[in-house]
Amino acid sequence: MNFNKYIYLMVFVLLGLFSCEDELDIVPITEKSANNFYSNEQELESAIAGVYAQLQNGGLYGLDLIGVGEISGEDSFEEIAANDGGRFGQLDDFSTNAGNDLVGDIWRESYKGIQRANTVLNRITDIEYEDASLKTNRIGEMKFIRALLYFNLVRLYGDVPLVTTETESPFDFFGQGRTPLAQVYTQIESDLNDAIQDLPISKESGKPARGAAQALLGDVQLTQSDFSNALTNLEAVVNSGEYALAATTAEIFGVDNEGNSEILFEVQFASGFNVDGSFEGSPAGSQFRPSGTTANAKGHNLPTQDFIDSYDAADTRLNDYVGVDPGANPFYFSTKYEISTTGADDGGSDHLIIRYADVILKYAEALNENNQTPEAILQLNAVRSRAGLGATTATTQTEVRAAIRQERRFEFIGEGHRWFDLKRYGTAVSVMNTFFNNTGVNVTIDDNNLILPIPQSQLDTDSSITQNPGY
């Protein structure tokens, strides 16, 4: 088990100092606590551990970001819509409202993480590090995480307030309103370009290296249809030689496979640790299981029967990524998140935010959109071969585009990618309306449904923040 998982524990008490109840959660740091505390490398390293710990939060990669990225799409569903007050169930039929807890949790916890990163970036300049290269790496890590959180925010909410400086008063940014999407994307790209320069080439478990920043920047550029620059960054990861597909699909997920060659960046979890009621485990393993199958199973994020039926029988991912409830109502679930023997919601499986198969298929996507279809086919076939499948029969650019998109569905089941993929393709509305029509569900969506509502508590706190259309 990596030491990084344990360092979170020692900063738990300190993190309690850095909270506030304003909804933007810029988390003001008082002059007394910050100016006096962040005085040396050791203290700042504790603050950096707090940034990583924030990513474990249930509103982020502990649960919500995974769920919203899957349940909003057609391949996953909520077993019992009313579970947990409908926070996930509303995603299923696009009835999400501004009072939904999930909507508020993702917003609030993202800004907490952003403010923690901002605080480190503001303070680190004046802190002397014994190893100057480590200090440079830490700056790159914080910019990478800030970019990641803002990328999630703009894809989920559209225009969002852009805060890139440490906030000592919760009122400093009230009244600024929402920053235009293009400006936020400019900041995201700036942070990632800086991170590419600052991060080391070689990967350390639980932390991003240069390849993770290049991969994320490529994703950001694909999302904006900047296929040429996306190709440059994704190709740099592939050509770096730092990463490789795991030998089989059975060797990627689970505690026993942590730190494998496929992982570019992961949020680490560890089961069996309890400090004053705070756990280091993940709830995904139990809450993403069918109701009644294990303690605290909620039936969130379950694959649909039609999707499971679309797997090729020879595809190793069907057995390696998917489990089934053997009860009277056989529901499938993702086995990518293990259940811990230490108790419900205390799983030890890391959440893999960026892995090499994701890079390979996005690289194939960028190649194909840059009219390099034969090269795209080679990348696509690498992922198919690892899954025990033969070469694709697709040959034209249009056919290969469809084949890559289909392959991503099979490869990333349950990981939180599908909804963001559909939005990137520009097909989310048509795909979901076709799905609802074919399944007899009386739901029709439009472009307003592509983003979540701004949390009602944020609107109540700051009158300069406006609601998204349709909510």
Secondary structure as the mmCIF struct_conf table of DSSP 4:
data_model
#
loop_
_struct_conf.conf_type_id
_struct_conf.id
_struct_conf.beg_label_comp_id
_struct_conf.beg_label_asym_id
_struct_conf.beg_label_seq_id
_struct_conf.end_label_comp_id
_struct_conf.end_label_asym_id
_struct_conf.end_label_seq_id
TURN_TY1_P TURN_TY1_P1 PHE A 3 PHE A 3
HELX_RH_AL_P HELX_RH_AL_P1 ASN A 4 MET A 10
TURN_TY1_P TURN_TY1_P2 VAL A 11 VAL A 11
HELX_RH_AL_P HELX_RH_AL_P2 PHE A 12 LEU A 15
HELX_RH_3T_P HELX_RH_3T_P1 GLY A 16 PHE A 18
BEND BEND1 ASP A 22 ASP A 22
TURN_TY1_P TURN_TY1_P3 GLU A 23 LEU A 24
HELX_RH_AL_P HELX_RH_AL_P3 GLU A 31 PHE A 37
BEND BEND2 ASN A 40 ASN A 40
HELX_RH_AL_P HELX_RH_AL_P4 GLU A 41 LEU A 55
TURN_TY1_P TURN_TY1_P4 GLN A 56 GLN A 56
BEND BEND3 ASN A 57 ASN A 57
TURN_TY1_P TURN_TY1_P5 GLY A 58 LEU A 63
HELX_RH_AL_P HELX_RH_AL_P5 ASP A 64 ILE A 71
TURN_TY1_P TURN_TY1_P6 SER A 72 SER A 72
BEND BEND4 GLY A 73 ASP A 75
STRN STRN1 SER A 76 PHE A 77
BEND BEND5 GLU A 79 ILE A 80
TURN_TY1_P TURN_TY1_P7 ALA A 81 ALA A 82
HELX_RH_3T_P HELX_RH_3T_P2 ASN A 83 GLY A 86
TURN_TY1_P TURN_TY1_P8 ARG A 87 PHE A 88
HELX_RH_AL_P HELX_RH_AL_P6 GLY A 89 ASP A 92
TURN_TY1_P TURN_TY1_P9 ASP A 93 PHE A 94
TURN_TY1_P TURN_TY1_P10 ALA A 98 GLY A 99
HELX_RH_AL_P HELX_RH_AL_P7 ASP A 101 ILE A 124
TURN_TY1_P TURN_TY1_P11 THR A 125 ASP A 126
BEND BEND6 ILE A 127 ILE A 127
BEND BEND7 GLU A 130 ASP A 131
HELX_RH_AL_P HELX_RH_AL_P8 ALA A 132 TYR A 157
BEND BEND8 GLY A 158 ASP A 159
STRN STRN2 VAL A 160 VAL A 160
BEND BEND9 THR A 165 THR A 165
BEND BEND10 GLU A 168 SER A 169
TURN_TY1_P TURN_TY1_P12 PRO A 170 GLY A 175
HELX_LH_PP_P HELX_LH_PP_P1 ARG A 178 ARG A 178
STRN STRN3 THR A 179 THR A 179
HELX_LH_PP_P HELX_LH_PP_P2 PRO A 180 PRO A 180
HELX_RH_AL_P HELX_RH_AL_P9 LEU A 181 ASP A 198
BEND BEND11 LEU A 199 LEU A 199
BEND BEND12 ILE A 201 SER A 202
TURN_TY1_P TURN_TY1_P13 SER A 205 GLY A 206
BEND BEND13 LYS A 207 LYS A 207
HELX_RH_AL_P HELX_RH_AL_P10 ARG A 210 THR A 223
TURN_TY1_P TURN_TY1_P14 GLN A 224 SER A 225
HELX_RH_AL_P HELX_RH_AL_P11 PHE A 227 SER A 240
BEND BEND14 GLU A 242 GLU A 242
BEND BEND15 ALA A 247 THR A 248
HELX_RH_3T_P HELX_RH_3T_P3 THR A 249 GLU A 251
BEND BEND16 ILE A 252 GLY A 254
HELX_RH_3T_P HELX_RH_3T_P4 VAL A 255 ASN A 257
TURN_TY1_P TURN_TY1_P15 GLU A 258 GLY A 259
TURN_TY1_P TURN_TY1_P16 SER A 261 GLU A 262
STRN STRN4 ILE A 263 VAL A 267
BEND BEND17 SER A 271 GLY A 272
STRN STRN5 ASN A 274 VAL A 275
TURN_TY1_P TURN_TY1_P17 ASP A 276 GLY A 277
STRN STRN6 SER A 278 PHE A 279
BEND BEND18 GLY A 281 GLY A 281
STRN STRN7 SER A 282 SER A 282
BEND BEND19 PRO A 283 PRO A 283
HELX_RH_AL_P HELX_RH_AL_P12 ALA A 284 GLN A 287
TURN_TY1_P TURN_TY1_P18 PHE A 288 PHE A 288
BEND BEND20 ARG A 289 ARG A 289
TURN_TY1_P TURN_TY1_P19 SER A 291 GLY A 292
BEND BEND21 THR A 293 THR A 294
TURN_TY1_P TURN_TY1_P20 ALA A 295 ASN A 296
BEND BEND22 ASN A 301 ASN A 301
STRN STRN8 LEU A 302 PRO A 303
HELX_LH_PP_P HELX_LH_PP_P3 THR A 304 THR A 304
HELX_RH_AL_P HELX_RH_AL_P13 GLN A 305 ASP A 309
TURN_TY1_P TURN_TY1_P21 SER A 310 SER A 310
BEND BEND23 TYR A 311 TYR A 311
TURN_TY1_P TURN_TY1_P22 ALA A 313 ALA A 314
TURN_TY1_P TURN_TY1_P23 THR A 316 THR A 316
HELX_RH_AL_P HELX_RH_AL_P14 ARG A 317 ASP A 320
BEND BEND24 TYR A 321 TYR A 321
STRN STRN9 VAL A 322 VAL A 324
BEND BEND25 GLY A 327 ASN A 329
STRN STRN10 TYR A 332 SER A 334
TURN_TY1_P TURN_TY1_P24 THR A 335 LYS A 336
BEND BEND26 TYR A 337 TYR A 337
HELX_LH_PP_P HELX_LH_PP_P4 GLU A 338 SER A 340
TURN_TY1_P TURN_TY1_P25 THR A 341 THR A 342
TURN_TY1_P TURN_TY1_P26 ALA A 344 ASP A 345
STRN STRN11 GLY A 347 GLY A 347
HELX_LH_PP_P HELX_LH_PP_P5 SER A 349 ASP A 350
STRN STRN12 HIS A 351 ARG A 355
HELX_RH_AL_P HELX_RH_AL_P15 TYR A 356 GLU A 369
TURN_TY1_P TURN_TY1_P27 ASN A 370 ASN A 371
HELX_RH_AL_P HELX_RH_AL_P16 THR A 373 ARG A 386
TURN_TY1_P TURN_TY1_P28 ALA A 387 GLY A 388
BEND BEND27 THR A 396 THR A 396
HELX_RH_AL_P HELX_RH_AL_P17 GLN A 397 GLU A 411
TURN_TY1_P TURN_TY1_P29 PHE A 412 GLY A 416
HELX_RH_AL_P HELX_RH_AL_P18 ARG A 418 TYR A 425
TURN_TY1_P TURN_TY1_P30 GLY A 426 GLY A 426
HELX_RH_AL_P HELX_RH_AL_P19 ALA A 428 ASN A 438
TURN_TY1_P TURN_TY1_P31 THR A 439 GLY A 440
HELX_RH_3T_P HELX_RH_3T_P5 ASP A 447 LEU A 450
BEND BEND28 ILE A 451 ILE A 451
HELX_LH_PP_P HELX_LH_PP_P6 LEU A 452 PRO A 455
HELX_RH_AL_P HELX_RH_AL_P20 GLN A 456 THR A 461
TURN_TY1_P TURN_TY1_P32 SER A 463 SER A 464
HELX_LH_PP_P HELX_LH_PP_P7 ILE A 465 ASN A 468
TURN_TY1_P TURN_TY1_P33 PRO A 469 GLY A 470
#
